[in-house]
Amino acid sequence: MIKVYGIKNCDSVKKAIKFFKEHSLEHSLHDFKTDPVSCDKVSLWLKDVPLKTLFNARSSTYRNLNLKEKDLNDSEQIDWLCKENLLIKRPVIEFQESVIVGFNEENYTGVFL
């Protein structure tokens, strides 16, 4: 089964879920807002994807927390991902043994179909 991590009202998450539904692919949504992920989960994802990919420096959460001014190093970015899941780029997809971050229809077609 495909596990989708994100938030229900995120456009990229909506696109991913729409893709899975259109192609009758079994999936489930893990909503960060109602059930935050642990630091262990973040660390697991970081074994497969670079921190730059997972840490969303373009998010409104990033701007609202004024994190640009803090000039965070990698360790501090990971700490922030653990305590503020909305800094994680969405969606995060767990499929088989891989982790995919973001929505890209062409990539999804190659991976899931």
N, CA, C and O atoms as a Tinker XYZ file with bonds, in Angstrom:
   452  protein
     1  N      0.839000   -1.186000    0.000000    73     2
     2  CA     0.000000    0.000000    0.000000    64     1     3
     3  C      0.882000    1.248000    0.000000    63     2     4     5
     4  O      1.996000    1.245000    0.524000    81     3
     5  N      0.361000    2.294000   -0.592000    73     3     6
     6  CA     1.051000    3.575000   -0.673000    64     5     7
     7  C      0.639000    4.412000    0.532000    63     6     8     9
     8  O     -0.550000    4.593000    0.791000    81     7
     9  N      1.610000    4.915000    1.255000    73     7    10
    10  CA     1.338000    5.757000    2.418000    64     9    11
    11  C      1.674000    7.193000    2.056000    63    10    12    13
    12  O      2.804000    7.494000    1.673000    81    11
    13  N      0.693000    8.079000    2.178000    73    11    14
    14  CA     0.852000    9.489000    1.842000    64    13    15
    15  C      0.899000   10.284000    3.141000    63    14    16    17
    16  O     -0.020000   10.201000    3.956000    81    15
    17  N      1.962000   11.053000    3.334000    73    15    18
    18  CA     2.098000   11.919000    4.499000    64    17    19
    19  C      1.949000   13.361000    4.048000    63    18    20    21
    20  O      2.549000   13.776000    3.056000    81    19
    21  N      1.145000   14.123000    4.780000    73    19    22
    22  CA     0.947000   15.518000    4.443000    64    21    23
    23  C     -0.227000   16.086000    5.219000    63    22    24    25
    24  O     -0.528000   15.643000    6.328000    81    23
    25  N     -0.889000   17.075000    4.624000    73    23    26
    26  CA    -2.100000   17.632000    5.220000    64    25    27
    27  C     -3.191000   17.668000    4.152000    63    26    28    29
    28  O     -2.915000   17.866000    2.969000    81    27
    29  N     -4.425000   17.473000    4.588000    73    27    30
    30  CA    -5.555000   17.327000    3.667000    64    29    31
    31  C     -5.742000   18.511000    2.725000    63    30    32    33
    32  O     -6.124000   18.325000    1.570000    81    31
    33  N     -5.478000   19.720000    3.202000    73    31    34
    34  CA    -5.772000   20.887000    2.374000    64    33    35
    35  C     -4.581000   21.365000    1.535000    63    34    36    37
    36  O     -4.656000   22.436000    0.933000    81    35
    37  N     -3.511000   20.616000    1.482000    73    35    38
    38  CA    -2.338000   20.960000    0.675000    64    37    39
    39  C     -2.609000   20.582000   -0.790000    63    38    40    41
    40  O     -3.020000   19.459000   -1.079000    81    39
    41  N     -2.378000   21.517000   -1.699000    73    39    42
    42  CA    -2.637000   21.264000   -3.118000    64    41    43
    43  C     -1.829000   20.088000   -3.660000    63    42    44    45
    44  O     -2.355000   19.282000   -4.427000    81    43
    45  N     -0.569000   19.979000   -3.275000    73    43    46
    46  CA     0.264000   18.876000   -3.766000    64    45    47
    47  C     -0.222000   17.529000   -3.248000    63    46    48    49
    48  O     -0.187000   16.532000   -3.968000    81    47
    49  N     -0.673000   17.504000   -2.006000    73    47    50
    50  CA    -1.223000   16.273000   -1.424000    64    49    51
    51  C     -2.515000   15.903000   -2.163000    63    50    52    53
    52  O     -2.744000   14.736000   -2.481000    81    51
    53  N     -3.343000   16.896000   -2.428000    73    51    54
    54  CA    -4.595000   16.653000   -3.169000    64    53    55
    55  C     -4.303000   16.070000   -4.550000    63    54    56    57
    56  O     -4.989000   15.146000   -4.989000    81    55
    57  N     -3.287000   16.605000   -5.238000    73    55    58
    58  CA    -2.920000   16.100000   -6.564000    64    57    59
    59  C     -2.448000   14.651000   -6.490000    63    58    60    61
    60  O     -2.806000   13.829000   -7.334000    81    59
    61  N     -1.643000   14.345000   -5.475000    73    59    62
    62  CA    -1.146000   12.977000   -5.316000    64    61    63
    63  C     -2.303000   12.011000   -5.063000    63    62    64    65
    64  O     -2.377000   10.950000   -5.683000    81    63
    65  N     -3.193000   12.377000   -4.162000    73    63    66
    66  CA    -4.333000   11.509000   -3.843000    64    65    67
    67  C     -5.233000   11.343000   -5.068000    63    66    68    69
    68  O     -5.731000   10.248000   -5.328000    81    67
    69  N     -5.439000   12.412000   -5.809000    73    67    70
    70  CA    -6.241000   12.338000   -7.036000    64    69    71
    71  C     -5.591000   11.360000   -8.019000    63    70    72    73
    72  O     -6.281000   10.543000   -8.629000    81    71
    73  N     -4.274000   11.441000   -8.172000    73    71    74
    74  CA    -3.540000   10.530000   -9.059000    64    73    75
    75  C     -3.768000    9.081000   -8.635000    63    74    76    77
    76  O     -4.071000    8.225000   -9.466000    81    75
    77  N     -3.621000    8.813000   -7.346000    73    75    78
    78  CA    -3.790000    7.440000   -6.862000    64    77    79
    79  C     -5.221000    6.946000   -7.068000    63    78    80    81
    80  O     -5.428000    5.796000   -7.455000    81    79
    81  N     -6.202000    7.800000   -6.816000    73    79    82
    82  CA    -7.605000    7.423000   -7.020000    64    81    83
    83  C     -7.895000    7.164000   -8.496000    63    82    84    85
    84  O     -8.535000    6.170000   -8.839000    81    83
    85  N     -7.423000    8.059000   -9.375000    73    83    86
    86  CA    -7.663000    7.897000  -10.813000    64    85    87
    87  C     -7.091000    6.594000  -11.358000    63    86    88    89
    88  O     -7.613000    6.033000  -12.322000    81    87
    89  N     -6.013000    6.117000  -10.735000    73    87    90
    90  CA    -5.362000    4.895000  -11.195000    64    89    91
    91  C     -5.666000    3.699000  -10.293000    63    90    92    93
    92  O     -5.001000    2.666000  -10.369000    81    91
    93  N     -6.679000    3.853000   -9.440000    73    91    94
    94  CA    -7.140000    2.776000   -8.545000    64    93    95
    95  C     -5.997000    2.167000   -7.741000    63    94    96    97
    96  O     -5.902000    0.947000   -7.599000    81    95
    97  N     -5.138000    3.028000   -7.221000    73    95    98
    98  CA    -4.013000    2.580000   -6.393000    64    97    99
    99  C     -4.378000    2.743000   -4.923000    63    98   100   101
   100  O     -4.763000    3.826000   -4.480000    81    99
   101  N     -4.251000    1.654000   -4.178000    73    99   102
   102  CA    -4.587000    1.679000   -2.760000    64   101   103
   103  C     -3.603000    2.567000   -2.004000    63   102   104   105
   104  O     -2.387000    2.427000   -2.140000    81   103
   105  N     -4.148000    3.479000   -1.207000    73   103   106
   106  CA    -3.309000    4.432000   -0.483000    64   105   107
   107  C     -4.010000    4.848000    0.811000    63   106   108   109
   108  O     -5.210000    4.637000    0.987000    81   107
   109  N     -3.233000    5.437000    1.698000    73   107   110
   110  CA    -3.805000    6.006000    2.925000    64   109   111
   111  C     -3.092000    7.327000    3.207000    63   110   112   113
   112  O     -1.938000    7.522000    2.826000    81   111
   113  N     -3.802000    8.227000    3.882000    73   111   114
   114  CA    -3.247000    9.538000    4.211000    64   113   115
   115  C     -2.947000    9.618000    5.699000    63   114   116   117
   116  O     -3.795000    9.317000    6.539000    81   115
   117  N     -1.741000   10.023000    6.002000    73   115   118
   118  CA    -1.331000   10.310000    7.380000    64   117   119
   119  C     -1.251000   11.826000    7.477000    63   118   120   121
   120  O     -0.372000   12.441000    6.873000    81   119
   121  N     -2.152000   12.430000    8.225000    73   119   122
   122  CA    -2.243000   13.890000    8.306000    64   121   123
   123  C     -1.347000   14.420000    9.428000    63   122   124   125
   124  O     -1.522000   14.076000   10.597000    81   123
   125  N     -0.378000   15.270000    9.043000    73   123   126
   126  CA     0.539000   15.868000   10.016000    64   125   127
   127  C     -0.181000   16.676000   11.087000    63   126   128   129
   128  O      0.253000   16.713000   12.238000    81   127
   129  N     -1.273000   17.319000   10.713000    73   127   130
   130  CA    -1.958000   18.196000   11.669000    64   129   131
   131  C     -2.620000   17.410000   12.791000    63   130   132   133
   132  O     -2.605000   17.841000   13.944000    81   131
   133  N     -3.199000   16.264000   12.466000    73   131   134
   134  CA    -3.901000   15.483000   13.485000    64   133   135
   135  C     -3.011000   14.427000   14.138000    63   134   136   137
   136  O     -3.295000   13.968000   15.244000    81   135
   137  N     -1.934000   14.042000   13.448000    73   135   138
   138  CA    -1.055000   12.994000   13.959000    64   137   139
   139  C      0.387000   13.261000   13.510000    63   138   140   141
   140  O      0.845000   12.686000   12.522000    81   139
   141  N      1.102000   14.133000   14.235000    73   139   142
   142  CA     2.475000   14.469000   13.840000    64   141   143
   143  C      3.373000   13.231000   13.763000    63   142   144   145
   144  O      3.188000   12.264000   14.501000    81   143
   145  N      4.344000   13.285000   12.858000    73   143   146
   146  CA     5.295000   12.176000   12.758000    64   145   147
   147  C      6.441000   12.410000   13.739000    63   146   148   149
   148  O      6.741000   13.542000   14.116000    81   147
   149  N      7.061000   11.329000   14.132000    73   147   150
   150  CA     8.148000   11.384000   15.116000    64   149   151
   151  C      9.469000   11.736000   14.440000    63   150   152   153
   152  O      9.595000   11.710000   13.216000    81   151
   153  N     10.428000   12.058000   15.261000    73   151   154
   154  CA    11.778000   12.335000   14.781000    64   153   155
   155  C     12.391000   11.068000   14.165000    63   154   156   157
   156  O     13.194000   11.149000   13.235000    81   155
   157  N     12.007000    9.913000   14.687000    73   155   158
   158  CA    12.490000    8.647000   14.113000    64   157   159
   159  C     12.046000    8.508000   12.661000    63   158   160   161
   160  O     12.819000    8.065000   11.811000    81   159
   161  N     10.796000    8.889000   12.376000    73   159   162
   162  CA    10.273000    8.817000   11.012000    64   161   163
   163  C     11.024000    9.800000   10.111000    63   162   164   165
   164  O     11.404000    9.453000    8.993000    81   163
   165  N     11.235000   11.012000   10.591000    73   163   166
   166  CA    11.979000   12.019000    9.822000    64   165   167
   167  C     13.387000   11.492000    9.525000    63   166   168   169
   168  O     13.864000   11.610000    8.397000    81   167
   169  N     14.040000   10.924000   10.510000    73   167   170
   170  CA    15.391000   10.376000   10.328000    64   169   171
   171  C     15.395000    9.245000    9.302000    63   170   172   173
   172  O     16.323000    9.130000    8.502000    81   171
   173  N     14.367000    8.419000    9.327000    73   171   174
   174  CA    14.238000    7.330000    8.367000    64   173   175
   175  C     14.128000    7.884000    6.941000    63   174   176   177
   176  O     14.778000    7.382000    6.024000    81   175
   177  N     13.304000    8.915000    6.762000    73   175   178
   178  CA    13.160000    9.534000    5.439000    64   177   179
   179  C     14.474000   10.133000    4.970000    63   178   180   181
   180  O     14.803000   10.070000    3.785000    81   179
   181  N     15.226000   10.714000    5.896000    73   179   182
   182  CA    16.478000   11.370000    5.530000    64   181   183
   183  C     17.556000   10.379000    5.088000    63   182   184   185
   184  O     18.586000   10.787000    4.553000    81   183
   185  N     17.329000    9.089000    5.307000    73   183   186
   186  CA    18.247000    8.075000    4.775000    64   185   187
   187  C     18.048000    7.922000    3.269000    63   186   188   189
   188  O     18.959000    7.494000    2.561000    81   187
   189  N     16.845000    8.273000    2.775000    73   187   190
   190  CA    16.504000    8.116000    1.353000    64   189   191
   191  C     16.498000    9.417000    0.565000    63   190   192   193
   192  O     16.740000    9.411000   -0.642000    81   191
   193  N     16.224000   10.531000    1.233000    73   191   194
   194  CA    16.134000   11.814000    0.515000    64   193   195
   195  C     17.015000   12.857000    1.211000    63   194   196   197
   196  O     17.166000   12.834000    2.432000    81   195
   197  N     17.584000   13.756000    0.437000    73   195   198
   198  CA    18.426000   14.799000    1.037000    64   197   199
   199  C     17.608000   15.760000    1.901000    63   198   200   201
   200  O     16.419000   15.973000    1.664000    81   199
   201  N     18.257000   16.323000    2.887000    73   199   202
   202  CA    17.609000   17.290000    3.774000    64   201   203
   203  C     17.036000   18.453000    2.971000    63   202   204   205
   204  O     15.942000   18.931000    3.270000    81   203
   205  N     17.762000   18.908000    1.959000    73   203   206
   206  CA    17.288000   20.023000    1.127000    64   205   207
   207  C     15.946000   19.697000    0.465000    63   206   208   209
   208  O     15.131000   20.591000    0.239000    81   207
   209  N     15.723000   18.437000    0.160000    73   207   210
   210  CA    14.471000   18.014000   -0.467000    64   209   211
   211  C     13.350000   17.970000    0.552000    63   210   212   213
   212  O     12.224000   18.363000    0.246000    81   211
   213  N     13.635000   17.503000    1.751000    73   211   214
   214  CA    12.601000   17.316000    2.771000    64   213   215
   215  C     12.228000   18.611000    3.494000    63   214   216   217
   216  O     11.071000   18.800000    3.870000    81   215
   217  N     13.192000   19.491000    3.687000    73   215   218
   218  CA    12.960000   20.735000    4.435000    64   217   219
   219  C     12.396000   21.791000    3.486000    63   218   220   221
   220  O     13.055000   22.186000    2.524000    81   219
   221  N     11.184000   22.241000    3.761000    73   219   222
   222  CA    10.508000   23.183000    2.872000    64   221   223
   223  C     10.756000   24.630000    3.312000    63   222   224   225
   224  O     10.022000   25.188000    4.127000    81   223
   225  N     11.807000   25.212000    2.747000    73   223   226
   226  CA    12.155000   26.596000    3.074000    64   225   227
   227  C     11.272000   27.601000    2.334000    63   226   228   229
   228  O     11.456000   28.810000    2.481000    81   227
   229  N     10.317000   27.116000    1.543000    73   227   230
   230  CA     9.405000   28.002000    0.830000    64   229   231
   231  C      8.014000   28.028000    1.472000    63   230   232   233
   232  O      7.104000   28.680000    0.959000    81   231
   233  N      7.856000   27.331000    2.574000    73   231   234
   234  CA     6.533000   27.234000    3.200000    64   233   235
   235  C      6.172000   28.479000    4.003000    63   234   236   237
   236  O      7.043000   29.241000    4.421000    81   235
   237  N      4.891000   28.665000    4.205000    73   235   238
   238  CA     4.435000   29.783000    5.041000    64   237   239
   239  C      4.877000   29.564000    6.490000    63   238   240   241
   240  O      5.136000   30.531000    7.207000    81   239
   241  N      4.963000   28.319000    6.922000    73   239   242
   242  CA     5.431000   28.023000    8.283000    64   241   243
   243  C      6.872000   28.515000    8.453000    63   242   244   245
   244  O      7.209000   29.122000    9.469000    81   243
   245  N      7.707000   28.253000    7.465000    73   243   246
   246  CA     9.101000   28.706000    7.493000    64   245   247
   247  C      9.166000   30.230000    7.630000    63   246   248   249
   248  O      9.934000   30.762000    8.432000    81   247
   249  N      8.352000   30.914000    6.839000    73   247   250
   250  CA     8.331000   32.380000    6.894000    64   249   251
   251  C      7.772000   32.875000    8.224000    63   250   252   253
   252  O      8.327000   33.792000    8.829000    81   251
   253  N      6.670000   32.269000    8.682000    73   251   254
   254  CA     6.035000   32.711000    9.933000    64   253   255
   255  C      6.931000   32.522000   11.151000    63   254   256   257
   256  O      6.850000   33.288000   12.111000    81   255
   257  N      7.777000   31.509000   11.112000    73   255   258
   258  CA     8.697000   31.260000   12.231000    64   257   259
   259  C      9.998000   32.055000   12.099000    63   258   260   261
   260  O     10.880000   31.960000   12.953000    81   259
   261  N     10.110000   32.836000   11.029000    73   259   262
   262  CA    11.313000   33.642000   10.774000    64   261   263
   263  C     12.591000   32.804000   10.786000    63   262   264   265
   264  O     13.613000   33.227000   11.326000    81   263
   265  N     12.526000   31.620000   10.189000    73   263   266
   266  CA    13.680000   30.725000   10.226000    64   265   267
   267  C     14.803000   31.155000    9.288000    63   266   268   269
   268  O     15.955000   30.774000    9.492000    81   267
   269  N     14.488000   31.936000    8.273000    73   267   270
   270  CA    15.545000   32.411000    7.372000    64   269   271
   271  C     16.568000   33.243000    8.135000    63   270   272   273
   272  O     17.771000   33.146000    7.894000    81   271
   273  N     16.075000   34.056000    9.055000    73   271   274
   274  CA    16.966000   34.909000    9.840000    64   273   275
   275  C     17.852000   34.100000   10.796000    63   274   276   277
   276  O     18.913000   34.565000   11.212000    81   275
   277  N     17.415000   32.911000   11.133000    73   275   278
   278  CA    18.188000   32.082000   12.075000    64   277   279
   279  C     19.367000   31.373000   11.400000    63   278   280   281
   280  O     20.258000   30.873000   12.087000    81   279
   281  N     19.381000   31.324000   10.062000    73   279   282
   282  CA    20.475000   30.696000    9.309000    64   281   283
   283  C     20.802000   29.309000    9.884000    63   282   284   285
   284  O     21.908000   29.069000   10.368000    81   283
   285  N     19.827000   28.414000    9.821000    73   283   286
   286  CA    19.920000   27.095000   10.448000    64   285   287
   287  C     20.942000   26.189000    9.764000    63   286   288   289
   288  O     21.031000   26.149000    8.537000    81   287
   289  N     21.711000   25.464000   10.579000    73   287   290
   290  CA    22.583000   24.437000   10.018000    64   289   291
   291  C     21.757000   23.153000    9.833000    63   290   292   293
   292  O     20.578000   23.123000   10.184000    81   291
   293  N     22.364000   22.110000    9.290000    73   291   294
   294  CA    21.621000   20.879000    9.005000    64   293   295
   295  C     20.984000   20.269000   10.256000    63   294   296   297
   296  O     19.825000   19.857000   10.229000    81   295
   297  N     21.732000   20.216000   11.325000    73   295   298
   298  CA    21.224000   19.645000   12.573000    64   297   299
   299  C     20.016000   20.430000   13.096000    63   298   300   301
   300  O     19.037000   19.845000   13.559000    81   299
   301  N     20.100000   21.747000   13.015000    73   299   302
   302  CA    18.988000   22.592000   13.474000    64   301   303
   303  C     17.771000   22.429000   12.564000    63   302   304   305
   304  O     16.636000   22.449000   13.039000    81   303
   305  N     18.000000   22.268000   11.269000    73   303   306
   306  CA    16.882000   22.031000   10.351000    64   305   307
   307  C     16.168000   20.722000   10.692000    63   306   308   309
   308  O     14.938000   20.662000   10.688000    81   307
   309  N     16.927000   19.697000   10.982000    73   307   310
   310  CA    16.337000   18.401000   11.352000    64   309   311
   311  C     15.534000   18.545000   12.645000    63   310   312   313
   312  O     14.428000   18.015000   12.754000    81   311
   313  N     16.087000   19.259000   13.618000    73   311   314
   314  CA    15.353000   19.499000   14.868000    64   313   315
   315  C     14.022000   20.191000   14.594000    63   314   316   317
   316  O     13.003000   19.830000   15.182000    81   315
   317  N     14.025000   21.183000   13.706000    73   315   318
   318  CA    12.791000   21.896000   13.367000    64   317   319
   319  C     11.805000   20.982000   12.646000    63   318   320   321
   320  O     10.602000   21.065000   12.895000    81   319
   321  N     12.286000   20.111000   11.758000    73   319   322
   322  CA    11.390000   19.168000   11.083000    64   321   323
   323  C     10.692000   18.267000   12.095000    63   322   324   325
   324  O      9.518000   17.929000   11.943000    81   323
   325  N     11.435000   17.887000   13.124000    73   323   326
   326  CA    10.884000   17.001000   14.153000    64   325   327
   327  C      9.815000   17.696000   14.992000    63   326   328   329
   328  O      8.807000   17.081000   15.341000    81   327
   329  N     10.023000   18.959000   15.314000    73   327   330
   330  CA     9.064000   19.633000   16.193000    64   329   331
   331  C      7.982000   20.391000   15.438000    63   330   332   333
   332  O      6.959000   20.749000   16.022000    81   331
   333  N      8.192000   20.640000   14.150000    73   331   334
   334  CA     7.198000   21.367000   13.353000    64   333   335
   335  C      7.043000   20.673000   11.998000    63   334   336   337
   336  O      7.691000   21.043000   11.019000    81   335
   337  N      6.171000   19.656000   11.962000    73   335   338
   338  CA     5.994000   18.841000   10.758000    64   337   339
   339  C      5.555000   19.638000    9.533000    63   338   340   341
   340  O      5.753000   19.188000    8.405000    81   339
   341  N      4.968000   20.799000    9.734000    73   339   342
   342  CA     4.529000   21.581000    8.577000    64   341   343
   343  C      5.696000   22.170000    7.787000    63   342   344   345
   344  O      5.492000   22.784000    6.740000    81   343
   345  N      6.916000   21.984000    8.286000    73   343   346
   346  CA     8.113000   22.373000    7.539000    64   345   347
   347  C      8.548000   21.281000    6.564000    63   346   348   349
   348  O      9.457000   21.490000    5.761000    81   347
   349  N      7.905000   20.126000    6.632000    73   347   350
   350  CA     8.233000   19.010000    5.741000    64   349   351
   351  C      7.552000   19.254000    4.393000    63   350   352   353
   352  O      6.351000   19.519000    4.329000    81   351
   353  N      8.335000   19.160000    3.326000    73   351   354
   354  CA     7.767000   19.311000    1.993000    64   353   355
   355  C      6.776000   18.182000    1.747000    63   354   356   357
   356  O      7.030000   17.029000    2.097000    81   355
   357  N      5.647000   18.528000    1.141000    73   355   358
   358  CA     4.561000   17.566000    0.972000    64   357   359
   359  C      4.263000   17.318000   -0.508000    63   358   360   361
   360  O      4.533000   18.148000   -1.377000    81   359
   361  N      3.695000   16.140000   -0.748000    73   359   362
   362  CA     3.544000   15.005000    0.150000    64   361   363
   363  C      4.841000   14.201000    0.261000    63   362   364   365
   364  O      5.723000   14.283000   -0.594000    81   363
   365  N      4.924000   13.437000    1.323000    73   363   366
   366  CA     5.974000   12.428000    1.447000    64   365   367
   367  C      5.270000   11.099000    1.209000    63   366   368   369
   368  O      4.294000   10.771000    1.883000    81   367
   369  N      5.772000   10.346000    0.254000    73   367   370
   370  CA     5.162000    9.070000   -0.123000    64   369   371
   371  C      6.104000    7.942000    0.264000    63   370   372   373
   372  O      7.281000    7.943000   -0.098000    81   371
   373  N      5.570000    6.981000    1.004000    73   371   374
   374  CA     6.303000    5.745000    1.277000    64   373   375
   375  C      5.686000    4.672000    0.392000    63   374   376   377
   376  O      4.482000    4.421000    0.444000    81   375
   377  N      6.528000    4.044000   -0.422000    73   375   378
   378  CA     6.062000    3.001000   -1.332000    64   377   379
   379  C      7.149000    1.955000   -1.431000    63   378   380   381
   380  O      8.282000    2.245000   -1.817000    81   379
   381  N      6.788000    0.733000   -1.078000    73   379   382
   382  CA     7.750000   -0.358000   -1.019000    64   381   383
   383  C      8.906000    0.076000   -0.128000    63   382   384   385
   384  O      8.693000    0.357000    1.051000    81   383
   385  N     10.103000    0.136000   -0.648000    73   383   386
   386  CA    11.258000    0.505000    0.176000    64   385   387
   387  C     11.740000    1.925000   -0.104000    63   386   388   389
   388  O     12.836000    2.302000    0.310000    81   387
   389  N     10.916000    2.722000   -0.815000    73   387   390
   390  CA    11.401000    4.042000   -1.202000    64   389   391
   391  C     10.553000    5.168000   -0.625000    63   390   392   393
   392  O      9.421000    4.970000   -0.183000    81   391
   393  N     11.149000    6.361000   -0.648000    73   391   394
   394  CA    10.493000    7.581000   -0.183000    64   393   395
   395  C     10.540000    8.580000   -1.336000    63   394   396   397
   396  O     11.593000    8.824000   -1.924000    81   395
   397  N      9.371000    9.154000   -1.646000    73   395   398
   398  CA     9.259000   10.140000   -2.710000    64   397   399
   399  C      8.694000   11.408000   -2.085000    63   398   400   401
   400  O      7.710000   11.350000   -1.348000    81   399
   401  N      9.307000   12.550000   -2.374000    73   399   402
   402  CA     8.857000   13.819000   -1.802000    64   401   403
   403  C      8.354000   14.725000   -2.914000    63   402   404   405
   404  O      9.010000   14.897000   -3.942000    81   403
   405  N      7.172000   15.303000   -2.688000    73   403   406
   406  CA     6.581000   16.217000   -3.658000    64   405   407
   407  C      5.712000   15.477000   -4.649000    63   406   408   409
   408  O      5.669000   14.247000   -4.662000    81   407
   409  N      5.014000   16.247000   -5.489000    73   407   410
   410  CA     4.182000   15.657000   -6.528000    64   409   411
   411  C      4.734000   16.008000   -7.896000    63   410   412   413
   412  O      4.949000   17.177000   -8.217000    81   411
   413  N      4.959000   14.976000   -8.695000    73   411   414
   414  CA     5.378000   15.128000  -10.081000    64   413   415
   415  C      4.703000   14.005000  -10.848000    63   414   416   417
   416  O      5.062000   12.837000  -10.701000    81   415
   417  N      3.713000   14.366000  -11.675000    73   415   418
   418  CA     2.906000   13.350000  -12.347000    64   417   419
   419  C      3.739000   12.410000  -13.215000    63   418   420   421
   420  O      3.490000   11.205000  -13.243000    81   419
   421  N      4.713000   12.950000  -13.914000    73   419   422
   422  CA     5.559000   12.114000  -14.754000    64   421   423
   423  C      6.344000   11.095000  -13.915000    63   422   424   425
   424  O      6.442000    9.922000  -14.275000    81   423
   425  N      6.891000   11.558000  -12.807000    73   423   426
   426  CA     7.610000   10.683000  -11.896000    64   425   427
   427  C      6.673000    9.620000  -11.315000    63   426   428   429
   428  O      7.021000    8.441000  -11.261000    81   427
   429  N      5.494000   10.043000  -10.887000    73   427   430
   430  CA     4.520000    9.106000  -10.321000    64   429   431
   431  C      4.133000    8.038000  -11.341000    63   430   432   433
   432  O      4.003000    6.865000  -10.992000    81   431
   433  N      3.948000    8.438000  -12.595000    73   431   434
   434  CA     3.594000    7.483000  -13.645000    64   433   435
   435  C      4.675000    6.426000  -13.776000    63   434   436   437
   436  O      4.379000    5.236000  -13.889000    81   435
   437  N      5.924000    6.857000  -13.762000    73   435   438
   438  CA     7.043000    5.920000  -13.869000    64   437   439
   439  C      7.169000    4.989000  -12.677000    63   438   440   441
   440  O      7.538000    3.825000  -12.836000    81   439
   441  N      6.870000    5.482000  -11.499000    73   439   442
   442  CA     7.036000    4.700000  -10.267000    64   441   443
   443  C      5.828000    3.791000   -9.994000    63   442   444   445
   444  O      6.001000    2.621000   -9.652000    81   443
   445  N      4.640000    4.309000  -10.141000    73   443   446
   446  CA     3.441000    3.607000   -9.667000    64   445   447
   447  C      2.671000    2.840000  -10.750000    63   446   448   449
   448  O      1.869000    1.963000  -10.431000    81   447
   449  N      2.909000    3.163000  -12.025000    73   447   450
   450  CA     2.119000    2.498000  -13.087000    64   449   451
   451  C      2.949000    1.522000  -13.891000    63   450   452
   452  O      2.435000    0.888000  -14.812000    81   451
